Amino acid sequence: MTDTVRHPPGPLIEIEGLRKTYNAGLPSEVEVLHGLALRVDAGEFIALMGPSGSGKSTLLNILGLLERMSAGSYRLQGEPVQHLDDTGLTLRRRQSLGFVFQFHHLLPAFSALENVTLPALMADGRVGPRQLARARELLDAVGLAHAMHRRPSELSGGMQQRVAIARALVMSPPLVLADEPTGNLDTASSDEVFGLLRRMHAERGVSFVVVTHDPRLAARCDRLVELVDGKIAHDGPIVA
């Protein structure tokens, strides 16, 4: 089974006036994102960088519909999403987004194959033959066909993260959000996992927004968005 999903060109994400405030109305109130504007188009591979505390993870969580913005507008594939209820947000997240985190969050009692099929199980209550075939195909694509029945404890850190990448892609999302996906790996494994993300982008047309603190990896992206003190300080193509 070969992945032939190709997502149409155009904006995946359009954000205007994004603000995020914690502890609103309390003495400890703090605004961490200050009126951001950001557009992510289909086919992009973006590095999101910035010093600790600049708001990178908060922004990624808002893009991923895991946190709500305090003010502003957010269109995901042309649909306004900022006013959706929790059920609506969950459905949009399942339809449009995949996630890869620094820690793989694989279920230890499940095999690699079972972990990859989890999004399908959560969405439909069952894993059908087509979804199972897709999960197998993705594990083969990330080089783990031989290990699909192993549990996470039987896999190296780099292999576990490759399972997480396959899981992020199993529902054919147009966009994957990755938060320090190589931050828990050694240099060799980091290069391997990042190379896999680039290959998935090239071969499958999936867009990526990748939070990283590593300038060496950011240089392998196509566009850099840099946050400083909750504002976008730079947004432009990577210059070799």
Stockholm file with secondary structure:
# STOCKHOLM 1.0

chainA/1-240         MTDTVRHPPGPLIEIEGLRKTYNAGLPSEVEVLHGLALRVDAGEFIALMGPSGSGKSTLLNILGLLERMSAGSYRLQGEPVQHLDDTGLTLRRRQSLGFVFQFHHLLPAFSALENVTLPALMADGRVGPRQLARARELLDAVGLAHAMHRRPSELSGGMQQRVAIARALVMSPPLVLADEPTGNLDTASSDEVFGLLRRMHAERGVSFVVVTHDPRLAARCDRLVELVDGKIAHDGPIVA
#=GR chainA/1-240 SS CCCCCCCCSSEEEEEEEEEEEESTTSTTCEEEEEEEEEEEETTCEEEEECCTTSSHHHHHHHHTTSSCCSEEEEEETTEECTTCCHHHHHHHHHHHEEEEESSCCCCTTSCHHHHHTHHHHHHHSSCCHHHHHHHHHHHHHTTCGGGTTSCGGGSCHHHHHHHHHHHHHTTCCSEEEEESTTTTSCHHHHHHHHHHHHHHHHHHCCEEEEECSCHHHHTTSSEEEEEETTEEEEEEECCC
#=GC SS_cons         CCCCCCCCSSEEEEEEEEEEEESTTSTTCEEEEEEEEEEEETTCEEEEECCTTSSHHHHHHHHTTSSCCSEEEEEETTEECTTCCHHHHHHHHHHHEEEEESSCCCCTTSCHHHHHTHHHHHHHSSCCHHHHHHHHHHHHHTTCGGGTTSCGGGSCHHHHHHHHHHHHHTTCCSEEEEESTTTTSCHHHHHHHHHHHHHHHHHHCCEEEEECSCHHHHTTSSEEEEEETTEEEEEEECCC
//
